[in-house]
Amino acid sequence: MKIVLTNDDGIDEPGLQALAKCLNGDGELVVVAPKLAQSGVGHKVTTAEPIIVEKIGSNRFSVGGTPADCARIALRSIAPDADWLIAGINPGANLGLDVYNSGTVAAAREASILGCKSIAISQYIAKDHYIDWNVTGHHSSPVLRMLTNRPLEKGAFWNVNLPHPLRIDSKPAFKECDLDTTSHHVGYRQENGAYIFERRFHERPRETGKDVEACFGGKISITRMIIL
């Protein structure tokens, strides 16, 4: 099995390293990731200027573009025979309507558009806590292994969010659930003539049985996304 790995935080970030580590031995890994941080760019693609791609190691490519650019270049030029594209591990959840802003999710969506099976995986960060990437990788392995061994129809991809905080000995349940489409707080404060976004992510409303409630409630949320 050949797996393309990408992210939206940049090729040297620890979430991508944790992803590669937890998939080691599961197939041939090809890393095609942004050179610079691209968090929050959504499904932006580059079409009017050249995209610089540097080979920086064995099966490792740095791309001067967006996560969706990485998916396109990987699946059309670098690894067109890939069986899967997996994007992540994102530091911060991609739940509910946040999937439309996420570069991580956009990479998985673009892969699905191009006919490749794909997964976006993210680590929610609880208030006043930090990520232990060894723990995150430990809990990512079983859910990714389970999903890559399941059938996935054309036009669909998986969006996975891990709860937080986690310990090595935690045993979070898997919860397959729909996307929570509830609007959450969007506000700004004015400061020195500028508008500054105020995020109240941890206080966001949540619908019973949907992905936000599942992840905030300590479960690994698994959402089957449809591109059309």
Secondary structure by P-SEA (a helix, b strand, c coil): cbbbbccccccccaaaaaaaaaaccccbbbbbbbccccccccccccccbbbbbbbccccbbbbcccaaaaaaaaacccccccccccccccccccccccccccaaaaaaaaaaaacccbbbbbbbbccccccaaaaaaaaaaaaaaaaaaccccccbbbbbbbbcccccccbbbbbbcccccccccccccccccbbbbbbcccccccccccaaaaaaaccccccccccc
